Amino acid sequence: MMAVRISWRWPRWRWSGAAAAGLMAVAGYAPAGASLESAPDVTLATIGAALHHPVWSYRQNALLGLTDDHRLAEVAYIDSATATTRLSGPLAAGRNVQISQKDDRHVFVPQPDRGKVAVVDIPTLQPVEEFDAGPAPAYLAEDVGSRVLLALSADGLSVTPVEQYGFRKLPTANFDGEPANSIDGANRGHEIAYHLYGASGIRYYQGNSSPPGERGSLQMDIAACAGDGAAATRSYVARVGDNAVYAVDSQRGGDGLQVLAHTRLSWPVRYLGTDDTHIYAATDHDVVVLETNSFTGYPNGTIPVLRTIDYRSGLELGPAASTPISGMAVGPKRLYLTLSGQPYVVSVAKP
């Protein structure tokens, strides 16, 4: 295990007229009352390794992510100026990680080449257990209501649910047609429920046992997706090469999917995230914060925008100023953006 001490680097401001306009852009557009939960608006940190697909650990108050050489990394913030990076040993990790809802001291790491999922103890970054999760588990999600881990295979053509109590593997669901790129489980309810996303669109499955039945589909070439914290059937998506965010939900009666609302942004969306009240759309230039409206819906067919934060223009010249983002984690007061192939984290305050 490796420990690396790092320090925050504050953006450099040049007080010319043009730069002053840039500073206003970094603060972003904000309606009245949409104050930020922490300060400053944007910070940049150099960390011990390039990360992707980060998640936030509330127990550790730290960022977890996978490195390009398939290790697990923890970035822990000591204060607003310093942080530390710890690295696990090689894990042959897949594409993402999933923190256990049953025991948040543990994080699940898919290992497709071994056909297993490793249970890693977060405080030590050491594997403590492993279990079978179907064919070549590569991407993980969780059905929170049923306490079931969902493992999407490396070929994107099967999903295997695993009960978190005892790690009992349930029957694998196999799919025809185009493969899925990612999966998202429901945040409530006692049935197995999940959305599959890919180039062919969105498919929604729900049932008392595995394989669950398909309840609806929608043709969209998905570039980014996120579930809703309250509405099990709701998801938020962005299409490849498109600047819009779409809210998708079940049709009346429960069968079929429909677009409830959408909002067009200035740039193509790379990653989406949610919390109880907000949708966060990250582009390669800014973060746009929108309302979820989980229960009331969108009467006018438009998702309200609360704030736009230009995080990129204030960064120092170099890789951090232009490298595409490789993931976004939603923390309690801030968002964390990792950069593709570069050892940096951009931290953006939440409204």
Beta strands, then each sheet from edge to edge (+ up, - down):
strand 1: 2-9
strand 2: 42-46
strand 3: 51-57
strand 4: 62-67
strand 5: 72-77
strand 6: 82-87
strand 7: 98-99
strand 8: 106-111
strand 9: 116-121
strand 10: 126-132
strand 11: 137-143
strand 12: 148-153
strand 13: 158-163
strand 14: 173-174
strand 15: 182-185
strand 16: 192-198
strand 17: 201-207
strand 18: 213-218
strand 19: 222-227
strand 20: 235-239
strand 21: 244-250
strand 22: 257-264
strand 23: 271-274
strand 24: 278-282
strand 25: 286-291
strand 26: 305-310
strand 27: 325-330
strand 28: 334-339
strand 29: 342-349
sheet 1: 3+ 4- 5+ 6- 1+ 2- 29+ 28- 27+
sheet 2: 7+ 8- 9+ 10-
sheet 3: 11+ 12- 13+ 14-
sheet 4: 15+ 16- 17+ 18-
sheet 5: 19+ 20- 21+ 22-
sheet 6: 23+ 24- 25+ 26-
end
